[in-house]
């Protein structure tokens, strides 16, 4: 099976062989290859990406270190194991409690980037139902899975509420959980928007992708019992690290009853 991507890796802080390995790893994660399928040859990679044989060889050596591929001299490179992103026990978000609960994937870490107070711009003020220019606190963090950047999160909350939160915890824990614990707020509803977007210079740098690369944008508004928006979270995910899985069941025909 031939790789779906035909573009040559572009400018990045990563060497070319690591960029090619990332493309192959993403294709394996997306199950474009079955177990024991033969992967592209070094000559295929050389023609496709315009790189040297040494670069193509190094790319496969990266995957060999992860035991993803096995190489048989004179025969080819084969998929040795698959990456299953849907296996039981994977972290998932199904309710407000999942955002507040300390439970999370053990291989997922959050890195604090910055925090500042700022006047709310028009869009944010409208979303939170506050006057334009009202003081809000902006918190930025980076999510890493096994040490590799996975998502960039920007969180907004009223500065008067953020001032009540312990600064050491604000840098590492879920903001909405802290708002509940220290501000007496109870989040009862969340509204979520999902859209395709492009990485700007800042996001690309943190996620270690190229400027203009596609990212998945997830915006979440948390509401308390009065319907007030107490937190706005804007997360941007690397598209090679995320997959959406949805299972649908056929419901009973209208007017029918289950016995």
C-alpha positions, 0 to 999 in steps of 0.5 A: 500500500502506498502512502497517501501523502505526496508532499515533501516535509517542509521547514521544521525544527525537526530533521527531515528523517524525523518528519518522514518518520512522523508521517509514517507513524501517523499513517500507521496510527490511522490504520492505513497499513495492516499488520505485516503489510509491506511499507514503502521502500527506501527508493519510494521515500527518496522519490516521494520526498526528494531526500537522500538514502541516508535520510530514508534509512534513518526514518525507518530506524526511528520506527524500528526503535519503537518496534513498529516495523521489522526490516528484512534485508533484500525483501522489504520493511513490514509493519510489526505492530499496530497502534490502537488509539481506541483500546479500552482504558483510553482517556475519554471525556463524556461528562462535566465530571471528566473535566473536573476529576483528577483522572487522566491518562498517565502518559499525558502531562501539562506544561505551564506556558504563561498567565496574564491579566488582560482586557476582554476583547469583543468576541470573548466579552460576548461569549462570557456575557461581560463588558468589553474591556473587563479584566480576564485572566488568560492561562496558556498550557501545553499538553504532552503525550509521552513527551511529545506536544499534543495540544495547546490550551488557552483558558480564560476566566474572570480575573476576580475569580482567578485571584482566588486560586492558588498560583501553584495549582493554577499552573498545573490543574484543571481551571474549572476544577479549581473554580469549583473548589475555591470560588464555590462555582458548580459547572453544570453545563458545557457547550463545545464547538469543533472546527478545522483551523490553521496553526499560527506562528506561536501555535506551530512553535509549541506543537512543533509543526509548520506554520499554516499546518492544519490543527483541530480547534476545540472551544468549550464554554463552561456554565454554572447553575445560573447560566453564566459562562465561568470559563472559556477554553480554546484548545488546538490539537495536532491532527496527526495525534487525534482521532474521533470515534463515534458509534451510532445505533439504529433507534426503534421506529417511531411509534414502536415500543420495546417489550 
